Amino acid sequence: MIDYVIAIPTYARVKALTTKTLPTLKKLQADFDKIHIFVANEEEEIKYREALGSDYKIIVGVKGISRQRKFYHEYFPEGTKIVSFDDDVEDVLEKRGNKLVPTVYTLDQLAEEAFGYCEEYGARLWGLHHGTNGFYMKDEIWAGLRYCAATIMGTYAHDWIFCDPERNMTNTGEDAHSSLRGFVHYGANIRFEYLAFKQDWFGEGGNAQCVREEDGVERNVRHREELLKVHARYSDLCKVIFHEDTGITALRLKPITIARIPRTQPLDWNATK
């Protein structure tokens, strides 16, 4: 079985972590000895320790999500395989026809397959489909230029994508930046088109709220600023989309496909239909 660690960056969201991500990892049959929870400071460590007891590894890192991701990528020995989870992941879903249902995959199965394809195609970043509509998803794994949300992703410790000293440290838009960096530097990202995550991004304690708390600026404003910076650097590989009805700015990556790999159904597929 493949060797990897689980990294959870979290800030002021004990409730989300204990009611969402940790139960999700339990459903995925994750080895809880692999879990490392990265908090912003010693004050936060006390709060998380009071809630979690001594059963988890809690590491004091830094404040700010991009800085924290760089911190935990430098924390582990170089080349360590890392599976990152945000602290508010409610479930991992898989495509069954045009519907999405809770996955029957274990985290070990997902990590082994995902890192295996990274090795095969020279990629250093993998992720899941970021939508929640099975109609638009495929029973395939794609290698190429694909957006890999940091909500659940696989990476390698000390990798250039996150540890490059010249990388811009921002608390929003980081996923798009990482996805483009991964493709430009290595030639491919890996994304599971039939697996997705459930996450209330704009709910109480969600990332939009954290941008306001950490940065003092409305998330939509800062997000637009950061995506425009990313677009200026990779204008041939992405397009800025502004949704007037919601005020949300998005970055659409140019779909460059290196390989399309048919999904391998889990052994108990028929039993769980």
C-alpha positions in Angstrom: 0.0 0.0 0.0 1.2 3.5 -0.9 2.7 5.6 1.9 1.3 9.1 2.3 0.3 11.7 4.9 -2.9 13.7 5.4 -2.6 17.4 5.9 -5.5 19.6 7.1 -4.8 23.4 7.2 -7.4 25.0 9.5 -8.1 28.4 11.0 -10.8 29.2 13.6 -13.0 26.3 12.5 -12.9 23.7 15.2 -16.6 22.9 14.7 -16.3 22.5 10.9 -13.3 20.2 11.3 -15.0 18.0 13.9 -18.4 17.8 12.3 -17.3 17.7 8.6 -13.8 16.7 7.6 -12.9 14.3 10.3 -16.2 12.3 9.9 -15.6 12.3 6.1 -12.1 10.9 6.6 -13.7 8.2 8.9 -16.1 7.3 6.1 -13.2 7.0 3.7 -11.5 4.6 6.2 -8.5 6.9 6.5 -5.7 5.9 8.9 -6.1 8.6 11.6 -2.4 8.2 12.4 -1.6 9.8 9.1 -3.5 13.0 9.9 -1.6 16.2 10.6 -3.7 19.3 11.6 -1.9 22.6 10.9 -3.1 25.6 12.9 -2.1 29.3 12.7 -0.6 29.9 16.1 -0.3 28.7 19.7 -3.6 30.3 20.7 -5.4 28.3 18.0 -3.5 25.1 19.1 -5.0 25.4 22.5 -8.5 25.6 21.1 -8.0 22.7 18.8 -6.4 20.6 21.5 -9.3 21.2 23.9 -11.7 20.0 21.2 -9.6 17.0 19.9 -7.7 15.9 22.9 -4.4 14.1 22.4 -5.5 11.8 19.6 -4.3 14.0 16.7 -1.1 15.5 15.6 -1.6 19.3 15.8 1.2 21.4 14.4 1.6 25.2 14.8 2.2 26.7 11.4 1.4 30.2 10.1 -1.6 32.3 9.3 -2.9 32.7 5.7 -3.8 29.7 3.6 -1.1 30.0 0.9 1.6 30.5 3.6 0.2 27.6 5.5 0.3 25.3 2.4 3.9 26.3 1.8 4.6 25.6 5.5 3.2 22.1 5.5 4.8 21.3 2.2 8.2 22.2 3.8 7.3 20.4 7.1 7.4 16.9 5.7 10.6 15.3 4.2 11.1 16.1 0.6 9.1 13.9 -1.8 6.6 12.8 0.9 3.2 12.2 -0.8 0.6 14.5 0.8 -3.2 14.3 0.6 -4.7 17.7 1.6 -8.2 18.2 2.9 -9.8 21.5 3.7 -11.4 21.6 7.2 -15.0 21.7 5.9 -15.3 18.8 3.5 -18.8 17.3 4.1 -18.4 14.2 1.8 -16.7 12.7 -1.2 -19.2 11.8 -4.0 -18.9 9.6 -7.1 -20.7 9.6 -10.4 -23.3 6.8 -10.9 -25.0 7.5 -14.2 -26.0 11.1 -14.0 -26.3 11.1 -10.2 -23.8 11.7 -7.4 -23.7 9.3 -4.5 -21.3 8.9 -1.5 -18.3 7.1 -2.8 -17.4 3.5 -1.9 -13.7 4.2 -2.5 -11.4 4.3 0.5 -8.8 7.0 0.8 -6.1 4.4 0.4 -7.5 3.3 -2.9 -7.9 6.9 -4.2 -4.3 7.9 -3.1 -2.8 4.8 -4.6 -4.5 5.3 -8.0 -4.0 9.0 -8.1 -0.3 9.1 -7.2 0.3 6.2 -9.6 -1.0 8.3 -12.5 1.1 11.2 -11.3 4.2 9.0 -11.6 3.1 7.7 -15.0 2.5 11.2 -16.5 5.1 13.2 -14.6 2.5 15.2 -12.7 2.9 16.6 -9.2 -0.7 17.6 -8.5 -4.0 15.7 -8.6 -7.5 16.6 -7.6 -11.2 15.8 -8.0 -13.9 17.3 -10.2 -15.1 20.6 -8.6 -18.7 20.4 -9.8 -21.6 18.6 -8.2 -23.6 17.7 -11.3 -23.1 14.1 -12.5 -24.5 15.0 -15.9 -21.4 17.1 -16.7 -18.9 14.6 -15.3 -17.2 11.7 -17.0 -16.3 8.2 -16.1 -12.6 9.0 -16.8 -9.4 10.4 -15.2 -7.9 13.2 -17.2 -4.3 14.2 -17.5 -3.5 17.7 -18.8 -4.4 21.2 -17.9 -7.3 20.9 -15.4 -8.3 22.9 -12.5 -7.6 21.0 -9.3 -9.3 22.5 -6.3 -7.3 22.5 -3.1 -10.3 21.3 -1.2 -9.0 17.7 -1.7 -5.7 17.4 -3.6 -2.6 15.3 -3.7 0.9 16.8 -3.9 4.5 16.2 -2.9 6.5 17.8 -0.1 8.9 20.6 -1.0 7.5 20.7 -4.5 8.0 23.9 -6.6 4.3 24.5 -7.1 3.9 25.5 -3.5 7.5 26.2 -2.3 8.8 28.5 -5.0 10.1 31.6 -3.2 8.7 33.8 -5.9 5.1 32.4 -5.6 2.6 35.0 -4.6 1.1 34.4 -1.2 -2.7 35.0 -1.3 -5.7 33.7 0.6 -7.9 33.4 -2.4 -7.5 32.2 -6.0 -4.6 29.9 -4.9 -6.2 26.8 -6.5 -6.1 28.3 -10.0 -2.6 29.5 -9.5 -1.4 26.0 -8.4 -3.2 24.3 -11.2 -1.6 26.5 -13.8 1.8 26.2 -12.2 1.5 22.4 -12.1 0.7 22.2 -15.8 3.3 24.7 -17.0 6.1 23.2 -14.9 5.4 19.5 -15.3 3.2 19.2 -18.4 0.1 17.7 -16.7 -2.2 17.6 -13.7 -4.3 14.6 -12.9 -8.1 14.9 -12.2 -10.7 12.4 -11.4 -13.7 13.4 -13.5 -16.1 11.0 -11.7 -15.3 12.0 -8.1 -16.3 15.3 -6.5 -16.5 16.8 -3.0 -19.3 18.3 -1.0 -18.4 21.6 0.6 -20.4 24.7 1.6 -17.9 27.3 0.4 -20.0 30.3 1.2 -21.6 29.0 4.4 -20.9 30.0 8.0 -17.2 29.5 8.6 -16.6 29.0 4.9 -13.6 30.3 2.9 -15.4 33.5 1.9 -15.8 34.4 5.6 -12.1 33.6 6.3 -11.0 36.0 3.5 -12.8 38.8 5.3 -11.4 37.8 8.7 -7.8 37.4 7.5 -7.6 40.1 5.0 -10.3 42.7 5.9 -11.5 42.7 2.3 -14.7 41.2 0.8 -13.8 37.9 -0.8 -15.3 38.9 -4.2 -13.1 41.9 -4.4 -9.9 40.2 -3.4 -10.7 37.1 -5.5 -11.1 39.2 -8.6 -7.8 41.0 -8.0 -5.9 37.8 -7.5 -7.4 36.1 -10.6 -6.6 39.0 -12.7 -2.9 38.7 -11.6 -3.0 35.0 -12.4 -4.5 35.7 -15.8 -1.9 38.3 -16.6 0.8 35.7 -16.0 -0.9 32.8 -17.9 -3.1 34.7 -20.4 -2.6 32.1 -23.1 -3.9 29.3 -20.8 -6.9 30.8 -19.1 -9.8 33.3 -19.4 -11.4 35.5 -16.8 -15.2 35.1 -16.5 -17.2 37.7 -14.5 -20.7 36.6 -13.4 -22.7 39.8 -13.1 -25.6 38.2 -11.4 -23.5 37.0 -8.4 -20.5 39.4 -8.6 -18.2 36.4 -8.6 -15.1 36.3 -10.8 -13.9 32.9 -12.1 -11.0 31.7 -14.1 -11.6 29.2 -16.9 -8.6 27.2 -17.8 -7.9 26.2 -21.4 -8.8 22.4 -21.7 -5.6 20.8 -22.8 -5.8 17.0 -22.6 -2.8 14.7 -22.6 -4.7 11.5 -21.7 -8.2 10.2 -20.9 -8.1 7.1 -18.7 -11.3 5.1 -18.3 -12.3 4.7 -14.6 -11.8 1.4 -12.8 -15.0 0.5 -10.9 -14.5 -0.5 -7.3 -14.8 -4.2 -6.6 -18.2 -3.8 -4.8 -19.7 -1.6 -7.6 -22.5 -4.0 -8.4 -23.3 -4.6 -4.7 -23.7 -0.9 -4.1 -25.7 0.2 -7.1 
